[in-house]
Amino acid sequence: MSNYTDTADWCEPIGVIRYRTTAPLTWVVGHVDTGAAYTVPVGFPFDGTVPRWARWLFSPHNPKYLKAFALHDYFLSLGWDRFTAGAAFHEAMKADGVGRFERVVMALAVLFFKYS
Protein backbone atom coordinates (compact mmCIF):
# COMPACT_ATOMS: atom_id res chain seq x y z
CA MET A 1 0.00 0.00 0.00
CA SER A 2 2.93 2.29 -0.57
CA ASN A 3 3.29 5.17 1.85
CA TYR A 4 -0.47 5.14 2.42
CA THR A 5 -0.45 3.80 5.97
CA ASP A 6 2.54 5.95 6.99
CA THR A 7 0.94 9.23 5.92
CA ALA A 8 0.41 11.68 8.79
CA ASP A 9 -0.91 15.25 8.87
CA TRP A 10 -2.15 14.91 5.32
CA CYS A 11 -5.48 16.78 5.46
CA GLU A 12 -7.29 19.71 7.07
CA PRO A 13 -10.97 20.49 7.67
CA ILE A 14 -12.57 23.09 5.39
CA GLY A 15 -16.22 22.69 6.35
CA VAL A 16 -18.64 20.71 8.46
CA ILE A 17 -17.74 17.37 6.84
CA ARG A 18 -15.38 18.65 4.14
CA TYR A 19 -11.62 18.27 4.10
CA ARG A 20 -8.71 19.13 1.82
CA THR A 21 -5.47 17.21 1.34
CA THR A 22 -2.33 19.01 2.51
CA ALA A 23 0.07 16.27 1.40
CA PRO A 24 -0.08 13.77 -1.44
CA LEU A 25 -1.84 10.51 -0.61
CA THR A 26 -0.68 7.51 -2.67
CA TRP A 27 -2.58 4.25 -3.01
CA VAL A 28 -1.50 1.19 -5.01
CA VAL A 29 -4.36 -0.70 -6.62
CA GLY A 30 -3.90 -4.45 -6.48
CA HIS A 31 -0.49 -5.95 -5.81
CA VAL A 32 2.36 -3.51 -5.16
CA ASP A 33 4.27 -4.90 -8.16
CA THR A 34 1.53 -3.88 -10.61
CA GLY A 35 2.72 -0.29 -10.59
CA ALA A 36 -0.89 0.91 -10.56
CA ALA A 37 -0.28 3.75 -8.08
CA TYR A 38 -2.67 6.67 -7.81
CA THR A 39 -1.87 9.84 -5.89
CA VAL A 40 -4.51 12.18 -4.54
CA PRO A 41 -2.94 15.60 -5.13
CA VAL A 42 -2.38 18.32 -2.55
CA GLY A 43 -5.41 20.60 -2.32
CA PHE A 44 -7.97 17.96 -3.35
CA PRO A 45 -11.30 18.56 -1.52
CA PHE A 46 -13.28 15.58 -0.27
CA ASP A 47 -16.28 14.81 1.92
CA GLY A 48 -16.55 12.69 5.02
CA THR A 49 -20.07 11.77 3.96
CA VAL A 50 -21.90 9.45 6.30
CA PRO A 51 -25.72 9.41 6.18
CA ARG A 52 -27.29 11.21 9.12
CA TRP A 53 -29.02 8.04 10.31
CA ALA A 54 -25.63 6.31 10.65
CA ARG A 55 -23.61 9.10 12.28
CA TRP A 56 -24.31 7.80 15.77
CA LEU A 57 -22.31 4.72 14.71
CA PHE A 58 -19.83 6.11 12.17
CA SER A 59 -18.41 9.59 12.68
CA PRO A 60 -17.53 11.45 9.46
CA HIS A 61 -14.50 12.80 11.37
CA ASN A 62 -13.04 9.45 12.39
CA PRO A 63 -9.38 9.51 11.27
CA LYS A 64 -9.63 5.81 10.38
CA TYR A 65 -12.06 6.72 7.57
CA LEU A 66 -10.64 9.96 6.20
CA LYS A 67 -8.05 8.52 3.82
CA ALA A 68 -10.62 6.12 2.39
CA PHE A 69 -13.05 9.04 1.91
CA ALA A 70 -10.35 10.98 0.04
CA LEU A 71 -9.46 8.04 -2.20
CA HIS A 72 -13.09 7.27 -2.97
CA ASP A 73 -13.88 10.86 -3.94
CA TYR A 74 -10.67 11.15 -5.97
CA PHE A 75 -11.42 7.98 -7.92
CA LEU A 76 -14.95 9.19 -8.64
CA SER A 77 -13.46 12.49 -9.90
CA LEU A 78 -11.32 10.45 -12.32
CA GLY A 79 -14.47 8.89 -13.74
CA TRP A 80 -14.31 5.54 -11.95
CA ASP A 81 -17.68 3.86 -11.44
CA ARG A 82 -19.16 3.64 -7.93
CA PHE A 83 -18.42 -0.09 -7.64
CA THR A 84 -14.72 0.18 -8.46
CA ALA A 85 -14.24 3.27 -6.28
CA GLY A 86 -16.20 1.50 -3.53
CA ALA A 87 -13.90 -1.53 -3.70
CA ALA A 88 -10.86 0.72 -3.26
CA PHE A 89 -12.69 2.47 -0.40
CA HIS A 90 -13.18 -0.89 1.33
CA GLU A 91 -9.53 -1.93 0.86
CA ALA A 92 -8.29 1.45 2.12
CA MET A 93 -10.35 1.12 5.30
CA LYS A 94 -8.97 -2.39 5.77
CA ALA A 95 -5.41 -1.02 5.45
CA ASP A 96 -6.23 1.54 8.15
CA GLY A 97 -7.40 -1.15 10.56
CA VAL A 98 -11.14 -0.56 10.31
CA GLY A 99 -13.03 -3.61 11.56
CA ARG A 100 -14.99 -5.92 9.28
CA PHE A 101 -18.46 -4.76 10.43
CA GLU A 102 -17.63 -1.08 9.87
CA ARG A 103 -16.04 -1.79 6.48
CA VAL A 104 -18.98 -3.82 5.22
CA VAL A 105 -21.63 -1.32 6.30
CA MET A 106 -19.72 1.69 4.96
CA ALA A 107 -18.75 -0.03 1.70
CA LEU A 108 -22.37 -1.01 1.09
CA ALA A 109 -23.41 2.58 1.78
CA VAL A 110 -21.03 4.01 -0.82
CA LEU A 111 -21.93 1.32 -3.34
CA PHE A 112 -25.69 1.62 -3.14
CA PHE A 113 -26.51 5.09 -1.87
CA LYS A 114 -25.56 8.46 -3.26
CA TYR A 115 -25.22 11.33 -0.80
CA SER A 116 -24.56 14.94 -1.56
C-alpha positions as CSV (number, residue, x, y, z in Angstrom):
1,M,0.0,0.0,0.0
2,S,2.9,2.3,-0.6
3,N,3.3,5.2,1.8
4,Y,-0.5,5.1,2.4
5,T,-0.4,3.8,6.0
6,D,2.5,6.0,7.0
7,T,0.9,9.2,5.9
8,A,0.4,11.7,8.8
9,D,-0.9,15.2,8.9
10,W,-2.2,14.9,5.3
11,C,-5.5,16.8,5.5
12,E,-7.3,19.7,7.1
13,P,-11.0,20.5,7.7
14,I,-12.6,23.1,5.4
15,G,-16.2,22.7,6.4
16,V,-18.6,20.7,8.5
17,I,-17.7,17.4,6.8
18,R,-15.4,18.6,4.1
19,Y,-11.6,18.3,4.1
20,R,-8.7,19.1,1.8
21,T,-5.5,17.2,1.3
22,T,-2.3,19.0,2.5
23,A,0.1,16.3,1.4
24,P,-0.1,13.8,-1.4
25,L,-1.8,10.5,-0.6
26,T,-0.7,7.5,-2.7
27,W,-2.6,4.2,-3.0
28,V,-1.5,1.2,-5.0
29,V,-4.4,-0.7,-6.6
30,G,-3.9,-4.5,-6.5
31,H,-0.5,-5.9,-5.8
32,V,2.4,-3.5,-5.2
33,D,4.3,-4.9,-8.2
34,T,1.5,-3.9,-10.6
35,G,2.7,-0.3,-10.6
36,A,-0.9,0.9,-10.6
37,A,-0.3,3.7,-8.1
38,Y,-2.7,6.7,-7.8
39,T,-1.9,9.8,-5.9
40,V,-4.5,12.2,-4.5
41,P,-2.9,15.6,-5.1
42,V,-2.4,18.3,-2.5
43,G,-5.4,20.6,-2.3
44,F,-8.0,18.0,-3.3
45,P,-11.3,18.6,-1.5
46,F,-13.3,15.6,-0.3
47,D,-16.3,14.8,1.9
48,G,-16.6,12.7,5.0
49,T,-20.1,11.8,4.0
50,V,-21.9,9.5,6.3
51,P,-25.7,9.4,6.2
52,R,-27.3,11.2,9.1
53,W,-29.0,8.0,10.3
54,A,-25.6,6.3,10.6
55,R,-23.6,9.1,12.3
56,W,-24.3,7.8,15.8
57,L,-22.3,4.7,14.7
58,F,-19.8,6.1,12.2
59,S,-18.4,9.6,12.7
60,P,-17.5,11.4,9.5
61,H,-14.5,12.8,11.4
62,N,-13.0,9.5,12.4
63,P,-9.4,9.5,11.3
64,K,-9.6,5.8,10.4
65,Y,-12.1,6.7,7.6
66,L,-10.6,10.0,6.2
67,K,-8.0,8.5,3.8
68,A,-10.6,6.1,2.4
69,F,-13.0,9.0,1.9
70,A,-10.3,11.0,0.0
71,L,-9.5,8.0,-2.2
72,H,-13.1,7.3,-3.0
73,D,-13.9,10.9,-3.9
74,Y,-10.7,11.1,-6.0
75,F,-11.4,8.0,-7.9
76,L,-14.9,9.2,-8.6
77,S,-13.5,12.5,-9.9
78,L,-11.3,10.5,-12.3
79,G,-14.5,8.9,-13.7
80,W,-14.3,5.5,-11.9
81,D,-17.7,3.9,-11.4
82,R,-19.2,3.6,-7.9
83,F,-18.4,-0.1,-7.6
84,T,-14.7,0.2,-8.5
85,A,-14.2,3.3,-6.3
86,G,-16.2,1.5,-3.5
87,A,-13.9,-1.5,-3.7
88,A,-10.9,0.7,-3.3
89,F,-12.7,2.5,-0.4
90,H,-13.2,-0.9,1.3
91,E,-9.5,-1.9,0.9
92,A,-8.3,1.4,2.1
93,M,-10.3,1.1,5.3
94,K,-9.0,-2.4,5.8
95,A,-5.4,-1.0,5.4
96,D,-6.2,1.5,8.2
97,G,-7.4,-1.2,10.6
98,V,-11.1,-0.6,10.3
99,G,-13.0,-3.6,11.6
100,R,-15.0,-5.9,9.3
101,F,-18.5,-4.8,10.4
102,E,-17.6,-1.1,9.9
103,R,-16.0,-1.8,6.5
104,V,-19.0,-3.8,5.2
105,V,-21.6,-1.3,6.3
106,M,-19.7,1.7,5.0
107,A,-18.8,0.0,1.7
108,L,-22.4,-1.0,1.1
109,A,-23.4,2.6,1.8
110,V,-21.0,4.0,-0.8
111,L,-21.9,1.3,-3.3
112,F,-25.7,1.6,-3.1
113,F,-26.5,5.1,-1.9
114,K,-25.6,8.5,-3.3
115,Y,-25.2,11.3,-0.8
116,S,-24.6,14.9,-1.6
